[in-house]
Amino acid sequence: MLKNIIANWSNIFFSAFGVFFLYPFFVKTLGEDQYGVWLLISSTTGYFSLLQAGVPLANVRYISRYYASRNFDRLSGVICTNLLFFSALSVFVLLFGTTFSYFIDNLFDIPVQYVRLAKLATVVVTLEIACRFVFEVFEGILHARQRFVLINVVKNLIVVIRVVVTILFVTSDFGLVQIAFILLFLTVAQSLVFLIYTKKNYEFVKFDIKFIDKGIFKEILNYSIFVLLFQFSSRLSFQTDALVLGSVVSVASVVWFNIANNLLIYFMQFMIGISRTLMPKISESESVGDSRLIGDTYYNYSRLVAFFVVPVCLSFWLYGGDFIAIWMGEKYRYVSGQVLSILTSGYLFFLVQRGIAFPILMGTSRMKFVTLLMFFCALLNLILSIWWGKIFGINGVAWGTTIPNIIVTIGIIIYMTKSFSINIYKYIYFSMLVPVFSSISYLVIYLSINKYINIIGFGSLSFCVTCCCIGHALFTYYFLFNSSEKMKICSLISSKGLK
């Protein structure tokens, strides 16, 4: 499994690396107002993915289940039925998005000179989403069969091509439309690769209209309804701040906020990288009735992931402003750095649950309570962000996101420990308090080197962060891990563990 996790992380690394290069390029080339408009377009059209009704995750779950039981006719039924669903959905998305583009300037305070470009870019982005929907099933097959290395090699190459093509061809005059067309062409190219590989290597998958089954779709939809609500809640919680800022503060403030938010979103993607590999295994464990393994997975992996999350969050708190100043410019240090510190407070233990608890709940179809909790907190997020945004500006929106995240984290921990018969006090102590205690080593090193090293570039920044993280890792390994955990870590990083 580690090999698959590393493969997923590689794509997140490449994606973050792409943003590292492109974000300052876009701000410099397009300006804060035009790039803010692009962020609003991408945030708004991102909601179109909710029309998938959670079917992609259900697709992975049921393909994994039917493959494990060697029920290939049923597996083909899932694929063919979903292919028809996504094809019909893509047509609807294209029609809806095209209509929506005509009214986008009525929803947001878009500068007059960018209105025409914004409408055209919205149409192209909608076409890209529609194309992605059509090919969704083929990537889902690869996810279910855990072909994460292949998936991420292709996606990493696409990221590199996107960075190069963007830097060469995007200009200030038509930047919005150029970015949209580049995204469209690369999405089609990636999808065709997945389609060709699937048809060539999975002969047991049969594409025939006779396999289309209304009963299968109903079965998947019953599972998907809570996934849909969960995805809507997640997007409302983490992808709506740009819309709030564009409505109650300014278009330019979207850029300032996203500088900080992007760092945490990409870190959350690392946690989702664990989820994508964990969910198929959880579904297989549930299919054979191995519930004890599921509970042990939650307890043990939560502890290990917390030891990883704590030093990263400390780095955001202590070095986030320095990184932003070097990356984007000194004028962004204070405002964006302060937003990063606020948001990190809510992400600290939420990220552990996002990486471990969520795939377990999805893989075992226990989404009801957590989905309703996420939905309630997402609405609270929206209300607080609008309310506090009008009063406190960009920091108010950040706090409006942070408080609900903390509530969600507490609720998930209570639910998970009760559902899988885990002692909650033991879980809190070993999986939360002990990892927090490990931050002492990080802080000692930080205070020691901070007196002697002035951070003036990425070299000195990387040196300081690396020293702190290595010190934290060594302290954790030798003083806080028990013997079984040390053996597990050693086996994971061995050649055998990478297979």
Buried (B, 14 or more C-beta within 10 A) or exposed (E): BBBBBBBBBBBBBBBBBBBBEBBBBBBEBBBBBBBBBBBBBBBBBBBBBBBBBBBBBBBBBBBBBBBBEEEBEBBBBBBBBBBBBBBEBBEEBBEBBBEBBEEBBEEBEBBEEBEEBBBBBBBBBBBBBBBBBBBBBBBBBBBBBBBBBBBBBBBBBBBEBBBEBBEEEBEEEBBBBBBBBBBBBBBBEBBEBBBEBBEEEBEEBBEEEEBBBEEBBEBBBEBBBBBBBBBBBBBBBBBBBBBBBBBBBBBBBBBBBBBBBBBBBBBBBBBBBBBBBBBBBBBBBBBEEBBEEBBEBBBBBBBBBBBBBBBBBBBBBBBBBBBBBBBBBEEBBEBBBBBBBBBBBBBBBBBBBBBBBBBBBBBBBBBEBBBBBBBBBBBBBBEBBBBBBBEEBBBBBBBBBBBBBBBBBEBBBBBBBEBBEBEEEEBBEBBBEBBEBBBEBBBBBBEEBBEEEEBEEEEBBEEBBEBBBBBBBEBBBEEBBEEEBEEBBEEBEEEEBEE
